Amino acid sequence: MCFYTYIIQSEKDQSFYIGSSKDPESRLRKHNQKHRGYTARKQPWKLVWKEVHPQKSDAIKRELFLKKQKSKKFLEDLISKSL
C-alpha cells in the first residue's frame, strides 16, 4: 500500500495545509466537509501537490519536514516544479 504527503490550498485565502494520508483525494473531501478545526475556517480547499511514499513513516517524515520549512515560497516552488 502506498502513502502520500499532500498539500492543499485554501481557495478562500490561498493558505496551505500539509498532511499525509493513504488516500489524499478522500482526505480532501473530509477537509471540505462541515467540521471543526483549522481547515473548516478556510474552505473550500483544492489539492495542489502530492508525493507517494512506500511506507507511512516516510510520508509522515516528509510532512514534518515540509511543515518545518515555514516558508510559503518554499511550498510554492515545490508545487510549481511538480506541474
CORZI-V849282 format. One record per residue. N is the residue number from 1. PHI is phi in degrees with one decimal (* if undefined). Layout:
{{N & PHI} {N & PHI}}
This chain:
{{1 & *} {2 & -94.7} {3 & -127.1} {4 & -129.0} {5 & -102.9} {6 & -137.5} {7 & -127.0} {8 & -114.0} {9 & -125.1} {10 & -73.2} {11 & -79.2} {12 & -78.1} {13 & -133.1} {14 & 68.4} {15 & -73.1} {16 & -111.3} {17 & -133.4} {18 & -112.8} {19 & -151.0} {20 & -138.1} {21 & -167.2} {22 & -85.3} {23 & -145.1} {24 & -63.7} {25 & -68.4} {26 & -66.6} {27 & -63.8} {28 & -60.5} {29 & -58.6} {30 & -67.0} {31 & -62.3} {32 & -90.5} {33 & -84.0} {34 & -66.7} {35 & -164.3} {36 & -101.9} {37 & 119.9} {38 & -56.4} {39 & -72.1} {40 & -65.1} {41 & -76.8} {42 & -120.8} {43 & -66.8} {44 & -85.9} {45 & -113.8} {46 & -131.4} {47 & -79.0} {48 & -114.3} {49 & -163.7} {50 & -149.7} {51 & -138.1} {52 & -88.6} {53 & -137.2} {54 & -74.6} {55 & -125.8} {56 & -59.4} {57 & -62.1} {58 & -66.9} {59 & -64.6} {60 & -68.7} {61 & -60.8} {62 & -65.8} {63 & -57.6} {64 & -64.7} {65 & -59.8} {66 & -64.3} {67 & -65.6} {68 & -69.8} {69 & -66.0} {70 & 47.9} {71 & -137.3} {72 & -64.4} {73 & -61.4} {74 & -58.9} {75 & -67.2} {76 & -61.8} {77 & -65.3} {78 & -60.6} {79 & -65.2} {80 & -67.0} {81 & -72.2} {82 & -88.7} {83 & -76.6}}
